[in-house]
Amino acid sequence: SPIYGFYDPDFKIVNRDTLTAKDVPHEAWKCELCGKKVYRNLTTKDKSSGHGLRLHAEKCFGVESVKAAFETRDLKATRDMVKKAGKKKQGVLTGMLQDRGFKKLMKTGRPGTYIPHPTTVSRDTKILFAKTRRRLAKKFKGLKSRVHIVLDAWTSPNHKAFVAYKAHWEEDGQCVSTVLDFREL
């Protein structure tokens, strides 16, 4: 199946705990783009299903890329395509800026609206992250009050799990809070 072209060919067999059992064997496939491991349970009836692998590949590479890979039905061609895509490595946000539908929506009512190039957005986001991180580190070192870390985890209606990491502290008699991180699990 071409779906394996989106993953490192050297997969591992690992034991993981599930909701119903401990030490269940799983295949661990490492995504070629983001490096995240995608697990496939080897004890269920759909152990040869690539559905989970396909969902992750669609999230990382895009639905069109996965569809094109399945149309070629060629693992080697898929691997070549993935190598080219890996050099570009666009995230969800920067990839969205190239989408025609997104551009049309953003320009509705304001046709002269400027939409920056994805590399500009990517660069500016990284710079903003670095500056914010340094600013918070400096602020936390100089605080006289305690910093309270809060974790908030939930599952969205489409069955995706998220966790938010927040910090709360007192500054000049006021409660101040900020989101430190937000991740999909």
C-alpha positions as CSV (number, residue, x, y, z in Angstrom):
1,S,0.0,0.0,0.0
2,P,1.3,3.5,-0.8
3,I,0.4,4.7,2.7
4,Y,3.6,3.3,4.0
5,G,5.5,5.7,1.8
6,F,4.6,8.6,4.2
7,Y,6.4,6.8,7.1
8,D,9.9,5.7,8.0
9,P,10.2,2.1,6.6
10,D,11.9,0.9,9.8
11,F,8.8,0.6,12.0
12,K,9.1,-0.8,15.5
13,I,6.9,-3.3,17.4
14,V,6.2,-1.9,20.9
15,N,4.0,-2.9,23.8
16,R,1.4,-0.3,24.9
17,D,-1.4,-0.3,27.4
18,T,-4.9,0.0,25.9
19,L,-8.2,0.7,27.7
20,T,-8.9,-3.0,28.1
21,A,-5.4,-4.6,28.4
22,K,-1.8,-4.0,29.3
23,D,1.3,-4.7,27.1
24,V,-0.6,-5.0,23.8
25,P,1.7,-5.3,20.8
26,H,1.5,-2.3,18.4
27,E,3.3,-1.3,15.3
28,A,4.9,2.2,15.7
29,W,5.3,4.0,12.4
30,K,7.2,7.3,12.4
31,C,5.9,10.1,10.2
32,E,8.5,11.3,7.7
33,L,7.3,14.9,8.0
34,C,6.5,15.6,11.6
35,G,8.3,12.7,13.3
36,K,5.2,11.7,15.3
37,K,4.6,8.0,15.9
38,V,1.4,6.5,14.7
39,Y,0.5,3.2,16.4
40,R,-1.5,0.3,15.0
41,N,-2.8,-2.4,17.4
42,L,-1.8,-5.9,16.2
43,T,-4.4,-7.8,18.2
44,T,-7.6,-6.5,16.6
45,K,-9.4,-7.6,13.5
46,D,-8.4,-4.5,11.6
47,K,-4.7,-5.0,12.4
48,S,-3.8,-4.7,8.7
49,S,-5.9,-1.6,8.2
50,G,-4.0,1.6,7.3
51,H,-6.9,3.9,8.3
52,G,-5.0,5.5,11.2
53,L,-1.9,5.9,9.1
54,R,-4.0,7.5,6.4
55,L,-5.7,9.9,8.7
56,H,-2.3,11.1,10.1
57,A,-0.8,11.4,6.6
58,E,-3.8,13.5,5.5
59,K,-3.2,15.8,8.4
60,C,0.5,16.2,7.8
61,F,0.7,16.0,4.0
62,G,-2.8,17.0,2.9
63,V,-5.7,15.0,1.5
64,E,-4.6,15.7,-2.1
65,S,-1.1,14.3,-1.5
66,V,-2.5,11.1,0.0
67,K,-5.1,10.8,-2.8
68,A,-2.3,11.2,-5.4
69,A,-0.2,8.5,-3.7
70,F,-3.1,6.1,-3.8
71,E,-3.8,6.8,-7.4
72,T,-0.1,6.0,-8.3
73,R,-0.4,2.7,-6.4
74,D,3.4,2.8,-6.2
75,L,5.3,2.8,-2.9
76,K,8.6,4.1,-4.5
77,A,6.8,7.0,-6.2
78,T,5.1,7.9,-2.9
79,R,8.5,7.9,-1.1
80,D,10.0,10.2,-3.7
81,M,7.0,12.6,-3.4
82,V,7.4,12.5,0.4
83,K,11.1,13.4,0.2
84,K,10.2,16.4,-1.9
85,A,7.5,17.4,0.5
86,G,9.8,17.0,3.4
87,K,12.1,19.7,2.0
88,K,9.2,22.2,1.9
89,K,7.7,21.1,5.2
90,Q,4.6,23.3,5.5
91,G,2.6,23.2,8.6
92,V,-1.2,23.4,8.8
93,L,-1.2,27.2,9.1
94,T,1.2,27.9,6.3
95,G,-0.4,25.3,4.0
96,M,-3.8,26.9,4.7
97,L,-2.5,30.3,3.4
98,Q,-2.0,28.7,-0.1
99,D,-5.6,27.3,-0.2
100,R,-7.8,29.0,-2.8
101,G,-10.9,28.7,-0.7
102,F,-9.2,30.3,2.3
103,K,-7.9,33.2,0.1
104,K,-11.4,33.7,-1.3
105,L,-13.0,33.8,2.1
106,M,-10.4,36.3,3.5
107,K,-10.9,38.6,0.5
108,T,-14.7,38.5,0.6
109,G,-15.9,42.1,1.0
110,R,-12.3,43.3,1.0
111,P,-10.7,42.3,-2.3
112,G,-7.6,44.4,-1.7
113,T,-6.7,42.5,1.5
114,Y,-3.0,41.4,1.6
115,I,-2.4,37.8,2.5
116,P,1.3,37.2,3.3
117,H,3.4,34.4,1.8
118,P,3.5,31.2,4.0
119,T,7.2,31.5,4.6
120,T,6.7,35.0,5.9
121,V,4.0,33.8,8.3
122,S,6.2,30.9,9.4
123,R,9.2,33.1,10.0
124,D,7.2,35.7,11.9
125,T,5.5,33.1,14.0
126,K,8.9,31.6,15.0
127,I,10.3,35.0,15.9
128,L,7.2,35.9,17.9
129,F,7.4,32.6,19.8
130,A,11.1,33.1,20.6
131,K,10.4,36.7,21.9
132,T,7.4,35.6,24.0
133,R,9.4,32.7,25.5
134,R,12.3,35.0,26.5
135,R,9.8,37.6,27.9
136,L,8.0,35.0,30.0
137,A,11.2,33.4,31.3
138,K,12.5,36.9,32.4
139,K,9.1,37.7,34.0
140,F,9.0,34.4,35.9
141,K,12.5,34.8,37.3
142,G,11.6,38.2,38.7
143,L,8.3,37.3,40.2
144,K,7.7,37.6,43.9
145,S,4.5,35.5,43.8
146,R,4.2,31.8,43.1
147,V,3.4,30.6,39.5
148,H,0.6,28.1,39.4
149,I,0.6,25.7,36.4
150,V,-2.8,24.4,35.3
151,L,-3.5,21.6,32.8
152,D,-6.8,21.4,31.1
153,A,-7.5,18.4,28.9
154,W,-10.7,17.5,26.9
155,T,-12.0,15.7,23.9
156,S,-13.7,17.7,21.2
157,P,-16.9,16.5,19.5
158,N,-14.9,15.0,16.6
159,H,-13.0,12.8,19.1
160,K,-9.7,14.7,19.1
161,A,-8.1,15.1,22.5
162,F,-6.4,18.3,23.5
163,V,-4.5,19.6,26.5
164,A,-3.8,23.2,27.4
165,Y,-1.0,24.3,29.8
166,K,-1.6,27.6,31.5
167,A,0.3,29.6,34.1
168,H,-1.4,31.9,36.7
169,W,0.3,34.4,39.0
170,E,-0.3,37.6,40.9
171,E,1.1,40.8,39.7
172,D,0.4,44.2,41.3
173,G,-2.6,42.7,43.1
174,Q,-4.1,41.4,39.9
175,C,-4.4,37.8,38.7
176,V,-2.5,37.3,35.5
177,S,-2.7,34.2,33.3
178,T,-1.2,33.0,30.0
179,V,-1.4,29.9,27.8
180,L,2.0,28.2,27.8
181,D,1.2,25.5,25.3
182,F,-1.8,23.9,23.5
183,R,-1.4,20.4,22.0
184,E,-3.4,17.7,20.4
185,L,-2.8,14.4,22.0
